[in-house]
């Protein structure tokens, strides 16, 4: 069975993408069949690290109503039922959707119409893009700049990923989530067996770690803390590890700050492909995850 | 009243450090300033601008969640079919349905369509808003979304409106707004109608990519924008970015050097301009601040 690892961590810029990409590469190099999913649909950039340009394989579509003018009796049932309030009568007394971005495709109007006058015109929220690099497959979710339904797009992306995982039977799936703790992140974590929580020892990192732990408790999944840039403040590093211990997690991984890693990001070079000793932390993390998968498999 | 919004394309590029520094500088020069945190998902301004006195606390109940009464359910499963977020789960088949509150976004389509009226919508807390007085004497308005809540452009717009009303009542001259990361709806909602958008980027291709899009949004909505390169180290990528900026007619208002003093200021939880006013980073922030002041016409 595929083992699904989500890389998350509340705050932006802590190193989620860096860790997710490097972890996926390490697993792939260890000859495990691996899929990397970039679910940060508002700003996907994992593929930049891999230096590939994934091609669009499918639009992310949702139902959006269209109205058959001849059948419609203007009874107004769809106008009343629309939870987003975006269906109105226009100047010519024809029904129309005024604000497409707000329509969530619930189909309430389709079901309620007594005349069968509502049909699906569909709308693309964004695209699923995919590429393969050195045996590692990457699936990227991309939201169109004019669209605002990130949560819905991520849900649809994860439905696609689920079917892909069932078909391809990967050993590991690494999901890079958006920053934050809102509903879009919750959807991205939906299938995960374990979450790697990337944090940094700053007051911001500490606070978002608290929020992330609360979110992971609500979802009820196992998590592994990773303190990135761990040497920038000893005091906050200690507070972070205390926070993890109090939440019942004893062990954590850490990567000290290094300007070299920052420069690598700038020039699309990968830590695990360099000879920097910091890559050992990622290799250890990968080994830990492999053990977790084995434990899970042995439990059936 | 002038409203200055700080945004970036990518998280971790230095929005909050820059925004808190701006608020501190405005206050220092005698302006009546209020700091506003609309990064509702993970608001962090309050860590650099510690609040010593809470003036008012507001609870916001505008969200809804669906709940199912299984005794009334007729087993048609229309609710599962209609739910756009896959939030309704049936464990033991029909008539044993459960709404997973983590995934329910409260659109109410299930309640509207249920022929047996077994689904109802209950009121749900969206988040908290706190107005406090900072150690530096000026007010800070912070909004915090409930965990797993639905973050949206309209929510950000609403918070900005409330903050502006409070600020007007308090006779504030300048609002410094710390925006959310990203480039989509919530960021658009933070920029629209502002007097100035300060776009902070670090010198990496990932960050520039998002920041340029933020600059385009500002241009589209005719909001005056200035670009700040943070953690500048004089790499070739910065030169390229500068060329692109001038081609876009966007102003570069400051280059903040990579400076360890900034990291130290985080450890003691103070805006860098307050912790180490003579540092290279603080000097660069003051130049950007002067540019913004000129841009919005404050003297």
Interface residues (C-beta under 8 A of the other chain):
Chain A: X10 X11 X12 X13 X14 X17 X42 X43 X45 X48 X62 X81 X83 X84 X101 X104 X105 X106 X107 X108 X111 X112 X143 X145 X147 X148 X150 X151 X152 X155 X159 X178 X179 X180 X181 X182 X183 X184 X185 X186 X187 X190 X202 X203 X204 X207 X208 X211 X214 X215 X218 X219 X232 X233 X235 X236 X262 X263 X265 X266 X268
Chain B: X9 X10 X11 X12 X13 X16 X41 X42 X44 X47 X48 X78 X81 X82 X83 X84 X85 X86 X102 X103 X105 X107 X108 X109 X112 X113 X145 X147 X148 X149 X150 X151 X152 X153 X181 X182 X183 X184 X185 X202 X203 X204 X205 X206 X209 X210 X213 X235 X237 X263 X266 X267 X269
